[in-house]
Amino acid sequence: MPDEEQWWITGFNPYFTEPEPTQMVTISSVNFTNKPQMYYDFKNQYFNTNELDLIFDDEYKTIWITW
């Protein structure tokens, strides 16, 4: 987790020269701090579904998405 605000962050491993796309995962987050109702609306819609792989952080109004 970065100490300063960033619009994009990635990792780089120079020893990982032949990636296998079927074994790769992307983890992203959307921060709804300024839009708490939108956060709860989204949570109410998708919390108990298997449509997306989501983690809901009620304290920080952030949704984590993996795909």
N, CA, C and O atoms as a GROMACS GRO file, in nm:
protein
  268
    1MET      N    1   0.085  -0.117   0.000
    1MET     CA    2   0.000   0.000   0.000
    1MET      C    3   0.090   0.123   0.000
    1MET      O    4   0.173   0.138   0.090
    2PRO      N    5   0.075   0.212  -0.098
    2PRO     CA    6   0.162   0.329  -0.106
    2PRO      C    7   0.138   0.428   0.008
    2PRO      O    8   0.028   0.438   0.062
    3ASP      N    9   0.244   0.500   0.044
    3ASP     CA   10   0.234   0.603   0.147
    3ASP      C   11   0.178   0.733   0.093
    3ASP      O   12   0.122   0.813   0.168
    4GLU      N   13   0.192   0.755  -0.037
    4GLU     CA   14   0.143   0.877  -0.101
    4GLU      C   15   0.037   0.841  -0.205
    4GLU      O   16   0.037   0.730  -0.258
    5GLU      N   17  -0.053   0.935  -0.234
    5GLU     CA   18  -0.155   0.911  -0.336
    5GLU      C   19  -0.089   0.890  -0.472
    5GLU      O   20   0.006   0.960  -0.508
    6GLN      N   21  -0.140   0.791  -0.546
    6GLN     CA   22  -0.088   0.759  -0.678
    6GLN      C   23  -0.204   0.724  -0.769
    6GLN      O   24  -0.305   0.670  -0.723
    7TRP      N   25  -0.191   0.754  -0.895
    7TRP     CA   26  -0.298   0.720  -0.988
    7TRP      C   27  -0.273   0.582  -1.050
    7TRP      O   28  -0.366   0.522  -1.105
    8TRP      N   29  -0.150   0.532  -1.042
    8TRP     CA   30  -0.119   0.403  -1.101
    8TRP      C   31   0.000   0.343  -1.027
    8TRP      O   32   0.098   0.412  -1.001
    9ILE      N   33  -0.008   0.216  -0.994
    9ILE     CA   34   0.105   0.150  -0.930
    9ILE      C   35   0.111   0.006  -0.980
    9ILE      O   36   0.010  -0.063  -0.986
   10THR      N   37   0.230  -0.037  -1.015
   10THR     CA   38   0.250  -0.174  -1.062
   10THR      C   39   0.378  -0.229  -0.999
   10THR      O   40   0.458  -0.156  -0.942
   11GLY      N   41   0.395  -0.357  -1.012
   11GLY     CA   42   0.517  -0.421  -0.966
   11GLY      C   43   0.598  -0.469  -1.084
   11GLY      O   44   0.544  -0.488  -1.194
   12PHE      N   45   0.728  -0.489  -1.063
   12PHE     CA   46   0.816  -0.536  -1.170
   12PHE      C   47   0.914  -0.635  -1.110
   12PHE      O   48   0.981  -0.604  -1.011
   13ASN      N   49   0.924  -0.753  -1.168
   13ASN     CA   50   1.018  -0.854  -1.125
   13ASN      C   51   1.102  -0.892  -1.247
   13ASN      O   52   1.050  -0.957  -1.338
   14PRO      N   53   1.231  -0.854  -1.251
   14PRO     CA   54   1.314  -0.882  -1.368
   14PRO      C   55   1.340  -1.030  -1.391
   14PRO      O   56   1.383  -1.069  -1.499
   15TYR      N   57   1.315  -1.115  -1.290
   15TYR     CA   58   1.338  -1.259  -1.302
   15TYR      C   59   1.215  -1.333  -1.356
   15TYR      O   60   1.221  -1.454  -1.379
   16PHE      N   61   1.106  -1.262  -1.374
   16PHE     CA   62   0.983  -1.319  -1.426
   16PHE      C   63   0.974  -1.282  -1.572
   16PHE      O   64   0.905  -1.187  -1.610
   17THR      N   65   1.045  -1.360  -1.657
   17THR     CA   66   1.061  -1.322  -1.798
   17THR      C   67   0.960  -1.384  -1.893
   17THR      O   68   0.946  -1.338  -2.006
   18GLU      N   69   0.892  -1.489  -1.850
   18GLU     CA   70   0.795  -1.554  -1.938
   18GLU      C   71   0.662  -1.570  -1.864
   18GLU      O   72   0.629  -1.681  -1.822
   19PRO      N   73   0.585  -1.462  -1.849
   19PRO     CA   74   0.459  -1.471  -1.775
   19PRO      C   75   0.359  -1.563  -1.844
   19PRO      O   76   0.355  -1.573  -1.966
   20GLU      N   77   0.279  -1.628  -1.763
   20GLU     CA   78   0.171  -1.714  -1.812
   20GLU      C   79   0.038  -1.643  -1.784
   20GLU      O   80  -0.006  -1.638  -1.669
   21PRO      N   81  -0.026  -1.589  -1.887
   21PRO     CA   82  -0.149  -1.511  -1.866
   21PRO      C   83  -0.257  -1.583  -1.787
   21PRO      O   84  -0.332  -1.518  -1.715
   22THR      N   85  -0.267  -1.715  -1.797
   22THR     CA   86  -0.371  -1.788  -1.725
   22THR      C   87  -0.344  -1.795  -1.575
   22THR      O   88  -0.432  -1.833  -1.498
   23GLN      N   89  -0.222  -1.758  -1.532
   23GLN     CA   90  -0.186  -1.760  -1.391
   23GLN      C   91  -0.176  -1.620  -1.331
   23GLN      O   92  -0.134  -1.605  -1.216
   24MET      N   93  -0.213  -1.520  -1.407
   24MET     CA   94  -0.200  -1.381  -1.362
   24MET      C   95  -0.330  -1.330  -1.303
   24MET      O   96  -0.438  -1.371  -1.346
   25VAL      N   97  -0.320  -1.241  -1.206
   25VAL     CA   98  -0.436  -1.183  -1.138
   25VAL      C   99  -0.416  -1.032  -1.130
   25VAL      O  100  -0.305  -0.985  -1.108
   26THR      N  101  -0.523  -0.960  -1.149
   26THR     CA  102  -0.522  -0.815  -1.130
   26THR      C  103  -0.607  -0.782  -1.009
   26THR      O  104  -0.719  -0.832  -0.995
   27ILE      N  105  -0.553  -0.698  -0.921
   27ILE     CA  106  -0.628  -0.652  -0.804
   27ILE      C  107  -0.640  -0.501  -0.814
   27ILE      O  108  -0.540  -0.430  -0.826
   28SER      N  109  -0.762  -0.454  -0.808
   28SER     CA  110  -0.789  -0.310  -0.821
   28SER      C  111  -0.882  -0.266  -0.709
   28SER      O  112  -0.946  -0.348  -0.644
   29SER      N  113  -0.888  -0.136  -0.687
   29SER     CA  114  -0.981  -0.084  -0.588
   29SER      C  115  -1.046   0.043  -0.640
   29SER      O  116  -0.989   0.117  -0.720
   30VAL      N  117  -1.168   0.065  -0.592
   30VAL     CA  118  -1.241   0.187  -0.622
   30VAL      C  119  -1.281   0.248  -0.489
   30VAL      O  120  -1.348   0.183  -0.408
   31ASN      N  121  -1.240   0.370  -0.467
   31ASN     CA  122  -1.266   0.438  -0.341
   31ASN      C  123  -1.391   0.525  -0.354
   31ASN      O  124  -1.397   0.614  -0.439
   32PHE      N  125  -1.490   0.498  -0.270
   32PHE     CA  126  -1.617   0.571  -0.272
   32PHE      C  127  -1.632   0.662  -0.150
   32PHE      O  128  -1.744   0.693  -0.109
   33THR      N  129  -1.520   0.706  -0.092
   33THR     CA  130  -1.526   0.790   0.028
   33THR      C  131  -1.617   0.911   0.008
   33THR      O  132  -1.693   0.947   0.097
   34ASN      N  133  -1.608   0.972  -0.107
   34ASN     CA  134  -1.689   1.092  -0.135
   34ASN      C  135  -1.828   1.060  -0.187
   34ASN      O  136  -1.910   1.150  -0.207
   35LYS      N  137  -1.855   0.933  -0.210
   35LYS     CA  138  -1.985   0.890  -0.261
   35LYS      C  139  -2.034   0.768  -0.182
   35LYS      O  140  -2.051   0.662  -0.241
   36PRO      N  141  -2.056   0.781  -0.051
   36PRO     CA  142  -2.092   0.665   0.030
   36PRO      C  143  -2.222   0.597  -0.015
   36PRO      O  144  -2.233   0.474  -0.006
   37GLN      N  145  -2.318   0.672  -0.062
   37GLN     CA  146  -2.443   0.609  -0.106
   37GLN      C  147  -2.417   0.520  -0.227
   37GLN      O  148  -2.476   0.412  -0.239
   38MET      N  149  -2.331   0.563  -0.316
   38MET     CA  150  -2.297   0.482  -0.433
   38MET      C  151  -2.228   0.352  -0.388
   38MET      O  152  -2.252   0.245  -0.444
   39TYR      N  153  -2.141   0.364  -0.287
   39TYR     CA  154  -2.076   0.245  -0.232
   39TYR      C  155  -2.180   0.146  -0.181
   39TYR      O  156  -2.176   0.028  -0.216
   40TYR      N  157  -2.274   0.192  -0.099
   40TYR     CA  158  -2.376   0.103  -0.043
   40TYR      C  159  -2.471   0.048  -0.150
   40TYR      O  160  -2.514  -0.067  -0.142
   41ASP      N  161  -2.503   0.130  -0.248
   41ASP     CA  162  -2.587   0.081  -0.358
   41ASP      C  163  -2.518  -0.033  -0.433
   41ASP      O  164  -2.579  -0.135  -0.464
   42PHE      N  165  -2.389  -0.014  -0.460
   42PHE     CA  166  -2.312  -0.118  -0.529
   42PHE      C  167  -2.304  -0.243  -0.442
   42PHE      O  168  -2.321  -0.355  -0.492
   43LYS      N  169  -2.277  -0.225  -0.314
   43LYS     CA  170  -2.268  -0.339  -0.222
   43LYS      C  171  -2.400  -0.415  -0.215
   43LYS      O  172  -2.402  -0.538  -0.218
   44ASN      N  173  -2.510  -0.342  -0.204
   44ASN     CA  174  -2.642  -0.407  -0.199
   44ASN      C  175  -2.672  -0.487  -0.326
   44ASN      O  176  -2.740  -0.589  -0.321
   45GLN      N  177  -2.622  -0.439  -0.437
   45GLN     CA  178  -2.646  -0.506  -0.566
   45GLN      C  179  -2.561  -0.632  -0.582
   45GLN      O  180  -2.609  -0.732  -0.636
   46TYR      N  181  -2.434  -0.629  -0.535
   46TYR     CA  182  -2.341  -0.736  -0.569
   46TYR      C  183  -2.285  -0.815  -0.451
   46TYR      O  184  -2.208  -0.909  -0.473
   47PHE      N  185  -2.321  -0.782  -0.327
   47PHE     CA  186  -2.260  -0.848  -0.212
   47PHE      C  187  -2.279  -0.999  -0.209
   47PHE      O  188  -2.183  -1.072  -0.183
   48ASN      N  189  -2.396  -1.047  -0.235
   48ASN     CA  190  -2.424  -1.191  -0.228
   48ASN      C  191  -2.437  -1.256  -0.365
   48ASN      O  192  -2.511  -1.353  -0.380
   49THR      N  193  -2.367  -1.204  -0.462
   49THR     CA  194  -2.372  -1.264  -0.595
   49THR      C  195  -2.234  -1.320  -0.629
   49THR      O  196  -2.134  -1.285  -0.567
   50ASN      N  197  -2.230  -1.406  -0.726
   50ASN     CA  198  -2.104  -1.461  -0.775
   50ASN      C  199  -2.063  -1.398  -0.907
   50ASN      O  200  -1.977  -1.451  -0.978
   51GLU      N  201  -2.125  -1.286  -0.940
   51GLU     CA  202  -2.097  -1.222  -1.068
   51GLU      C  203  -1.955  -1.166  -1.075
   51GLU      O  204  -1.890  -1.173  -1.179
   52LEU      N  205  -1.909  -1.111  -0.963
   52LEU     CA  206  -1.776  -1.051  -0.956
   52LEU      C  207  -1.707  -1.097  -0.829
   52LEU      O  208  -1.773  -1.131  -0.731
   53ASP      N  209  -1.573  -1.097  -0.829
   53ASP     CA  210  -1.497  -1.131  -0.710
   53ASP      C  211  -1.464  -0.999  -0.638
   53ASP      O  212  -1.369  -0.930  -0.675
   54LEU      N  213  -1.543  -0.966  -0.536
   54LEU     CA  214  -1.534  -0.835  -0.472
   54LEU      C  215  -1.509  -0.848  -0.322
   54LEU      O  216  -1.553  -0.944  -0.258
   55ILE      N  217  -1.438  -0.750  -0.268
   55ILE     CA  218  -1.423  -0.735  -0.123
   55ILE      C  219  -1.472  -0.595  -0.090
   55ILE      O  220  -1.429  -0.497  -0.152
   56PHE      N  221  -1.563  -0.586   0.008
   56PHE     CA  222  -1.620  -0.457   0.047
   56PHE      C  223  -1.560  -0.411   0.180
   56PHE      O  224  -1.566  -0.483   0.280
   57ASP      N  225  -1.502  -0.293   0.180
   57ASP     CA  226  -1.442  -0.234   0.300
   57ASP      C  227  -1.532  -0.120   0.347
   57ASP      O  228  -1.522  -0.008   0.296
   58ASP      N  229  -1.619  -0.149   0.444
   58ASP     CA  230  -1.715  -0.049   0.492
   58ASP      C  231  -1.648   0.069   0.562
   58ASP      O  232  -1.699   0.181   0.557
   59GLU      N  233  -1.536   0.046   0.627
   59GLU     CA  234  -1.469   0.154   0.699
   59GLU      C  235  -1.419   0.262   0.604
   59GLU      O  236  -1.436   0.381   0.630
   60TYR      N  237  -1.357   0.221   0.494
   60TYR     CA  238  -1.299   0.317   0.400
   60TYR      C  239  -1.383   0.335   0.273
   60TYR      O  240  -1.341   0.406   0.181
   61LYS      N  241  -1.500   0.272   0.268
   61LYS     CA  242  -1.590   0.282   0.152
   61LYS      C  243  -1.515   0.250   0.023
   61LYS      O  244  -1.522   0.324  -0.075
   62THR      N  245  -1.443   0.138   0.027
   62THR     CA  246  -1.363   0.096  -0.088
   62THR      C  247  -1.406  -0.043  -0.129
   62THR      O  248  -1.432  -0.129  -0.045
   63ILE      N  249  -1.412  -0.064  -0.259
   63ILE     CA  250  -1.442  -0.195  -0.315
   63ILE      C  251  -1.316  -0.245  -0.385
   63ILE      O  252  -1.260  -0.178  -0.471
   64TRP      N  253  -1.272  -0.365  -0.346
   64TRP     CA  254  -1.157  -0.430  -0.407
   64TRP      C  255  -1.209  -0.533  -0.505
   64TRP      O  256  -1.301  -0.609  -0.475
   65ILE      N  257  -1.148  -0.535  -0.625
   65ILE     CA  258  -1.193  -0.621  -0.734
   65ILE      C  259  -1.075  -0.705  -0.780
   65ILE      O  260  -0.966  -0.653  -0.801
   66THR      N  261  -1.096  -0.835  -0.798
   66THR     CA  262  -0.993  -0.920  -0.856
   66THR      C  263  -1.047  -0.983  -0.983
   66THR      O  264  -1.165  -1.019  -0.991
   67TRP      N  265  -0.962  -0.996  -1.081
   67TRP     CA  266  -0.997  -1.066  -1.204
   67TRP      C  267  -0.871  -1.115  -1.271
   67TRP      O  268  -0.878  -1.177  -1.376
   0.00000   0.00000   0.00000
